[in-house]
Amino acid sequence: MDTSTLTQQLAEYKAGFIQRAPAERLAMMESATADLKATGIETHALQVGDKAPDITLPDATGRPVRLADLWRESMTVVIFYRGGWCPYCNLELRAWQHQLDALAHLGGKLVAVSPQTPDNSLSTAEKNELAYSVLSDSALTAANGFGIAFEMPQPLIDLYSKVGNDLPVLNGNGRWVLPLPATYVIGRDGLIHFAHIESDYRLRAEPLDVLHAIAALVNEQTGSSNSDL
């Protein structure tokens, strides 16, 4: 079993990609990432202290899941990922799979959200052997509700089309729109207690950092100590 952190795994994949990819392609992708960050979308998205939107999404089997029902039961980690076609997303999803027991020990649960259709979400869950729910946000209700949806620029659309990532079909909505990679921790009060929003799709919240933040919050609320992560 790989014991490296998610951050290390992401960096290793990025380094390998930089070695393989043409320089022009790398420059275009770097420019698109910088332009996205410059829009201020990260700061305009929902932040710590904001009320999380009450949204219902289908899971990989099509069953409706109301997010508010999840966090009313227990603290909930909500991960937004781009799709199963994204290698960085798959690394993140698998990293969280390894932390499910630690999260449960803290009394929390996890769901992952992407704009993929339920069928494609099911394929992602099966491929990565995930034991947590993957929800489908094809209508972009959640991405818009959290303020992290963005329209892809034409150069990226052309590139994705060329390599076979037909997002309008994969997501079933006919649109070239993605969510920023984001990780939120939502308490039973419906408030956001942790937020990590990133314009650079190659960077993600480190699961252990999220778990430590949850442990600190639990300690604050209960006066107990959870130091065995």
N, C-alpha and C positions, 0 to 999 in steps of 0.2 A: 504494500500500500504506500502511495506517495505521501510523505509527511511534510512536504514543502507547503508553504502558505499559498493562498490564492494569489496574493500579490506577486510572489515569486513565479508561480506558474504563468500568470499573465505576462510578466516581463520576459520570460523565456520564450513564450510563443511569439511575442512582438519582435524579439530579436531575430528569431528564425524567419519571420515574415519579411523583415527588412532586408535580410540577406537574399531572399528569393524574388521579391517583387521588383519590377522595373522602377527606375528612379522617377520617371514622370508620373506613374501611378501613385507612388508614395507622396510626391509633392502635392498632387491634387487632393489626396485624402487628408494630408496635414492641413492644407488650406481650408478645406471644407470644415474640419474640426475647429480650427481657429475662428472661422466665420460664425459658426454656430455658437461658440462660447461668447463671442463679441455681441451677440443679440441680447445677452443678459438673461437668457432663459433659466439658468441655474438659480438666480436670485429671485426670479419671478415665480418660480414653482413653489408649491406649499412647503413650509418650513416648520421647524420645531415650534410648538405652541398653537399651530393652526388646527382647525377641526378637519378631520379626514372626511371625504365625501362618502355618503351612504350609497353604494353602488352594488348592483347585482350582476354577476357575470356567470356564464356557463363554464363548467369544468370540462375536462377532456372527454367526458362521456355525454356532455350536453346538459348535465344536471345544474340547475341554477344555484348559485352560491351568493348569499348576501354578505358582503364584507362586514357590515355592522354586526351581524350575528356572530361572526368569528371573534371580533375583538371585545364584544360584550361578555363572551365566555372566558377569554384569556388574552393576555398581551399577544399581539400578532405582528410578525415580520412580513412585510409585503415587498417582494422584489419585482421590479420591472425589468424585463429583459427583451432583447430585440427579436429573437426567434431562434429556432433550432438550427438554422443555417449559419449562425454566428458562432465561431469557435470560442470566442471569449465568453459568450453567454453559457456555453456548455461547460466550460471550466468552472464558472461561477455556480451553476446549478449543481454540479457534482460536489463542489466544495461544501455547499450547504447540506447536501445529503449526508455528508460525514459528520455534521454538527447537529443533526436532529435530536439525538439523545441529550446532548448538552442543553439544547434549547428547551426540550421537554422538562428537564431537571429544573429549569428556571420557571416552569409553568407557562411557557410560550408555545405558539404554533407558527407555522410558516406556510405562505402561499406565494406562488410565482405567477406573474401576469405578463402576457405578451399579446400583440395584435393578431397572432396566428389564429386560424380557425380551430375549433375543437379537435378535428381529426389530426391536424398538424401538431397541436399541443400534445395529443396522445402519443404521436410518434416520438416527440421530443422526450416525453416522460419515460417511454419504453427504452429508447436508445440510451438514456442516462441512468436507467434503473432508479427512478425517483419514487420515494415513498410519501411524497407530499403533493398537494393539489397544484396543478397548473391550470390557470384560468385563461379564458379566451376573451380578449378585448378588441374584437374585430371592429366594433363600432367606435372604438377609441374613447368610450365614455370615461373610463378610468384614467387614461393618459391625459385627456383634456381636463378631467376633474382635479387631478394633481398638478396640472400645469406643466407637463413634461413632453407633450406631443409637439413634433416639428415636421414641417414639409421638407423633404429632401431636395437638395439642389440638383439641377439638371446634370452636371458632370457625374454625380454619384448615381443618379438614375441610369445614365448611359452605362456606367461601369457595372452596376448590379445586373442590368439586363444582359450585358455581355457575358457575365460569368454564370448566368442561369438563376439568379435570385430574383424571381418575378414576384415581388412583394404584393402587388395588387391581387394576384391569384392566391399566393400563400396565405394572405390575410383575409381574403374573401371580401374586400371592401372596395376594390378598384382604385386604391389610392397609394401614393408613395409617401406615406407618413409613418414615422417611427416614434417610440418613446425614448427619452434619454434613459440610459441605465440609472436606476435609482433604487435605494433601499430605505424603507420607512419602518419604524417601529411605532405601532399604534396601541395605546393603552385602553383599558376597559372603559375609560371616560370618553373614548373617541378622539382624543387629542394625539397629535404626533409628538412623540418623545425623542425620536432620533430620526435624522434625515441625512442621507448622502446622495447628492444629485451631481451627475458628472457628464459634461459635454463630450469628453473623450471616451468613446466606447471601449477603449482598451483598459480603462481603469474602473475598478469596482470597490465597494466597501469590503473590507476584510471581515469575514464572518466572526473571528475571535474578537475583533474590536466591537462589533455589534453585540455580541454576547456579554462582553464586559460592561457595556453601556446598560444592557438590560439588567445585569446583576446589580449594578449600582442603583438603578431605579428601584428594583425589588428591595434592596437593603434600605433605601430611603423610606419606602412605603411601609415596610414591616419592622424595621429596626433590627433585622437579623443580618447575618453575614453569609454571602455565597462567594467563597474564594477558591473553590475547587474546580474551576473551569479547565 
